Amino acid sequence: MQNVIIVQDNLERLIALVTNGKAEKTAASYRSSITEFVSWMQVSGYGFNREGVLAYVQHLRAQDYASGSINVRLSALRQLANEIQYSPAATREGIAAAEGIIAINGIARRGRRLGHWLTSEEATRLLQTPNRKTLKGKQEFLILALLLGCALRRDEASRLTFEQIQQRNENWLIVDLVGKGNKTRSIHIPPWTMLAINDWRNATGLKSGKILRAVSKSDQLTGSVITRGGTKTDGGVSSQAIYNVIKQVAAAADMPELGPHSLRRTWAKRAYRQGYPIDQIRITLGHESIRTTEVFLGLTDLDIDNPVHVTFGE
């Protein structure tokens, strides 16, 4: 970053300082928030200063993150800036940059967002965008199929394994999926998503381990590689890589504002409109309460598809 520099060597030490004394859930949330920001920072080219954090906030808002979720991340980044500010190695410029981050206000909540979801025509156009004659295209289509067909979160899709794809009573399921809050659930796989999984399996020859794997520029699986930071990967696809794929495909489909969370919301809207019980929608989404699902679906807000027109004297 421009004045206050985060490097991998001291990131863990800074996170330890930020999370010291925090409750377990808060510490886990702060750790996740900081590592997500650092990953975004490395891809976006922004630094850890006021400009970079404000750009990150806009990035989160474009992905339909709730104001509360953004504020949690902001809180973690302010704490990180505070630790850097009081570091013995902090420079005058670094302290000034940290103060700029600490002074960023939280996002005010005004009502509830309607959120964004795709129409049937838009979803079809998006799914038709990847070139499925290539391995890269098959990977892109599978990512879309997992998020649109099974309502997976990016992180869940990145950790999904072949061993979790199981057949029960002639139905295909994702079993023992550990999601947000370490809650475990199982999810039905629609036939078209199962076809995408099998197409990927046949094309790659993969039979076990993580389903999603990185594809090289030469359209080959990359396998395990040594990263610039010196760590060895398992050849899998990260949550950030999934985000990048979706943004690239969305841009090619002339939907530049589309984000991964909108695909999950699209699944929920389609399921609800097709008459599936809301409790089953809740289970698939991994929500703890029906209330959360109602808010996610926009059932507590204005129903823009069924207008209420009051008339008099007719």
C-alpha positions in Angstrom: 0.0 0.0 0.0 1.0 3.6 -0.4 2.0 4.5 3.2 1.1 1.6 5.6 2.4 -1.6 4.0 1.0 -5.0 4.9 3.3 -7.9 3.9 2.7 -11.6 4.4 5.5 -11.8 6.9 3.9 -9.7 9.6 0.2 -10.2 8.6 -0.3 -13.1 11.1 1.3 -11.1 13.9 -1.0 -8.1 13.2 -4.1 -10.4 13.1 -3.0 -11.9 16.4 -2.9 -8.4 17.9 -6.2 -7.4 16.4 -8.0 -10.6 17.7 -6.3 -10.7 21.1 -8.9 -10.8 23.8 -11.8 -10.9 21.4 -14.6 -13.5 21.7 -14.1 -16.6 19.6 -16.7 -15.7 16.9 -15.5 -12.1 16.8 -11.9 -13.1 16.4 -12.8 -15.5 13.6 -14.9 -12.8 11.9 -12.0 -10.3 12.1 -9.5 -12.8 10.9 -11.7 -13.6 7.9 -12.4 -9.9 7.2 -8.7 -9.0 7.2 -7.5 -11.9 5.0 -10.4 -11.3 2.5 -9.3 -7.7 2.3 -5.7 -8.5 1.7 -6.6 -11.0 -1.0 -8.8 -8.3 -2.7 -6.0 -5.7 -2.3 -3.5 -7.9 -4.0 -5.8 -8.4 -7.0 -7.2 -4.9 -7.2 -3.9 -3.1 -6.9 -5.1 -0.8 -4.1 -3.2 -0.2 -0.9 -4.1 -0.3 2.7 -5.0 3.4 3.1 -8.2 5.5 3.1 -8.5 5.3 -0.7 -8.1 1.6 -0.8 -10.5 0.9 2.1 -13.2 3.2 0.5 -12.8 1.4 -2.8 -13.2 -1.9 -1.0 -16.4 -0.7 0.6 -17.8 0.2 -2.9 -16.7 -3.2 -4.1 -18.7 -4.9 -1.3 -21.7 -2.7 -1.9 -21.7 -3.7 -5.6 -21.8 -7.3 -4.5 -25.0 -6.8 -2.5 -23.4 -7.1 0.9 -25.6 -5.8 3.7 -24.6 -2.7 5.5 -24.1 -4.8 8.7 -21.7 -7.2 6.9 -19.7 -4.2 5.5 -19.5 -2.6 8.9 -18.1 -5.7 10.5 -15.3 -5.7 7.9 -14.7 -2.0 8.4 -14.4 -2.6 12.1 -11.7 -5.2 11.6 -9.8 -3.0 9.2 -10.0 0.0 11.6 -8.6 -2.3 14.3 -5.8 -3.4 12.0 -5.0 0.3 11.2 -5.0 1.0 14.9 -2.4 -1.7 15.6 -0.2 -0.4 12.8 -0.6 3.2 14.0 0.9 2.2 17.4 3.6 0.0 16.0 7.1 1.0 17.0 8.1 0.8 13.3 5.3 3.1 12.1 6.4 6.1 10.1 4.8 9.6 10.2 3.2 8.9 6.8 2.1 5.5 8.0 0.4 6.9 11.0 -1.4 9.5 8.9 -2.6 6.8 6.6 -3.8 4.7 9.5 -5.7 7.7 10.9 -7.4 8.1 7.6 -8.7 4.5 7.8 -9.8 4.8 11.4 -11.8 7.9 10.5 -14.0 6.1 7.9 -17.6 6.0 9.0 -19.7 2.9 8.9 -22.4 2.4 6.3 -25.8 3.8 7.5 -28.7 1.4 7.1 -31.8 2.9 5.5 -34.6 0.4 5.1 -33.9 -2.9 3.4 -32.3 -3.5 0.0 -34.4 -5.3 -2.6 -31.2 -7.0 -3.8 -30.4 -8.2 -7.3 -31.4 -11.4 -9.0 -31.5 -12.6 -12.6 -34.5 -13.1 -14.8 -34.9 -16.5 -16.5 -33.7 -15.0 -19.7 -30.7 -13.3 -18.0 -29.7 -16.6 -16.3 -29.9 -18.5 -19.6 -27.8 -15.9 -21.3 -25.2 -16.1 -18.6 -25.1 -19.9 -18.7 -24.6 -19.8 -22.5 -21.6 -17.5 -22.3 -18.8 -19.9 -21.4 -17.2 -21.8 -24.3 -17.8 -25.4 -23.1 -15.6 -26.9 -25.8 -12.6 -25.8 -23.7 -11.6 -26.9 -20.2 -11.7 -23.3 -19.0 -15.2 -23.0 -20.4 -16.3 -26.2 -18.6 -14.9 -24.9 -15.4 -16.7 -21.5 -15.8 -20.0 -23.3 -16.5 -19.6 -25.6 -13.5 -19.0 -22.6 -11.2 -22.1 -21.0 -12.5 -24.0 -24.3 -12.2 -23.0 -24.8 -8.5 -24.0 -21.2 -7.5 -27.1 -21.0 -9.6 -28.2 -24.6 -9.3 -27.3 -25.3 -5.7 -27.1 -21.9 -4.1 -23.5 -22.4 -2.9 -21.4 -19.6 -1.5 -18.1 -19.0 -3.2 -16.1 -20.5 -0.3 -18.4 -23.6 -0.2 -17.9 -24.2 -3.9 -14.1 -23.8 -3.6 -14.0 -26.5 -0.9 -16.5 -29.0 -2.5 -15.1 -32.5 -3.1 -16.1 -35.4 -5.2 -16.6 -37.5 -2.1 -19.5 -35.1 -1.1 -21.4 -35.9 -4.3 -23.6 -38.9 -3.3 -26.7 -40.5 -4.6 -29.6 -41.1 -2.1 -32.9 -42.6 -3.2 -32.2 -41.9 -6.9 -31.5 -38.2 -6.1 -28.0 -36.7 -6.2 -26.9 -34.7 -3.2 -24.1 -32.6 -1.8 -23.7 -34.1 1.7 -22.0 -32.8 4.8 -21.3 -29.3 3.4 -19.9 -27.1 6.1 -21.0 -23.5 5.6 -21.1 -20.2 7.3 -20.9 -20.5 11.1 -19.6 -24.1 10.8 -23.2 -25.3 10.1 -23.4 -28.6 8.2 -26.2 -29.2 5.7 -27.0 -31.3 2.6 -28.2 -29.9 -0.7 -30.1 -31.4 -3.6 -28.3 -31.3 -7.0 -30.6 -30.5 -10.0 -30.0 -32.8 -13.0 -28.5 -30.0 -15.2 -25.9 -29.2 -12.5 -25.1 -32.9 -12.1 -24.5 -33.0 -15.9 -22.1 -30.1 -15.5 -20.2 -32.0 -12.7 -20.0 -35.2 -14.9 -18.9 -33.2 -17.9 -16.1 -31.7 -15.9 -15.2 -35.1 -14.3 -15.0 -36.8 -17.7 -13.0 -34.0 -19.3 -10.4 -33.8 -16.4 -10.3 -37.4 -15.3 -10.6 -36.3 -11.7 -12.3 -38.7 -9.4 -11.5 -37.6 -5.8 -10.5 -34.5 -3.8 -11.6 -31.0 -4.7 -13.9 -30.7 -7.7 -12.9 -27.2 -8.8 -9.3 -27.0 -10.0 -7.3 -24.3 -11.6 -6.9 -24.2 -15.4 -3.8 -22.8 -17.0 -3.6 -20.5 -20.0 -2.8 -23.5 -22.1 -6.2 -25.0 -21.1 -4.7 -27.7 -18.8 -5.1 -28.4 -15.1 -2.3 -26.7 -13.3 -2.0 -29.2 -10.4 -0.1 -28.2 -7.3 2.2 -25.1 -7.7 4.4 -23.0 -5.7 3.0 -19.5 -5.2 5.0 -16.2 -5.1 4.7 -16.3 -1.4 6.5 -19.7 -1.3 3.5 -21.8 -0.3 2.4 -24.9 -2.2 -1.2 -25.0 -3.4 -3.3 -28.2 -4.0 -4.3 -27.0 -7.4 -7.7 -26.0 -6.2 -9.6 -22.8 -6.9 -9.9 -20.1 -4.2 -12.9 -18.1 -3.3 -11.3 -15.1 -4.8 -10.6 -17.0 -8.1 -14.3 -17.9 -8.2 -15.3 -14.3 -7.8 -12.9 -13.4 -10.7 -14.4 -16.0 -13.0 -18.0 -14.9 -12.3 -17.1 -11.3 -12.9 -15.3 -12.2 -16.2 -18.2 -14.3 -17.5 -20.7 -11.6 -16.3 -18.9 -8.9 -18.2 -18.8 -11.1 -21.3 -22.6 -11.5 -21.0 -23.0 -7.8 -20.7 -23.8 -7.9 -16.9 -20.8 -6.1 -15.4 -22.6 -5.4 -12.1 -23.4 -9.0 -11.5 -21.7 -10.6 -8.4 -21.6 -14.1 -7.0 -24.2 -13.4 -4.3 -26.7 -12.4 -6.9 -26.5 -16.0 -8.3 -27.4 -17.3 -4.8 -30.3 -14.8 -4.5 -31.5 -15.8 -8.0 -31.7 -19.5 -6.9 -33.7 -18.5 -3.9 -36.1 -16.3 -5.9 -36.7 -19.0 -8.5 -37.2 -21.7 -5.8 -39.8 -19.6 -4.0 -41.7 -18.7 -7.2 -41.7 -22.3 -8.2 -43.5 -23.2 -5.0 -40.8 -24.9 -2.9 -41.4 -24.7 0.8 -39.6 -21.8 2.5 -38.2 -24.1 5.1 -36.5 -26.2 2.4 -35.2 -23.0 0.9 -33.8 -22.0 4.3 -32.0 -25.3 4.7 -30.5 -25.1 1.2 -29.3 -21.6 1.8 -27.8 -22.5 5.2 -29.8 -19.9 7.1 -30.4 -20.5 10.8 -33.9 -18.9 10.9 -36.8 -18.5 8.6 -36.7 -14.7 9.3 -33.2 -14.5 7.6 -34.6 -16.3 4.6 -37.6 -14.0 4.4 -35.3 -11.0 4.4 -33.1 -12.6 1.8 -36.1 -13.2 -0.4 -37.4 -9.7 0.1 -40.7 -11.1 1.6 -40.5 -8.4 4.3 -40.3 -5.6 1.7 -42.3 -4.4 -1.3 -43.3 -7.1 -3.7 -42.4 -5.4 -7.0 -43.9 -8.3 -9.0 -47.4 -8.0 -7.4 -48.3 -4.3 -7.1 -51.0 -3.3 -4.7 -53.2 -0.7 -6.4 -56.0 0.7 -4.2 -58.9 2.3 -6.1 -61.9 4.3 -5.1 -65.3 4.9 -6.7 -65.2 2.1 -9.1 
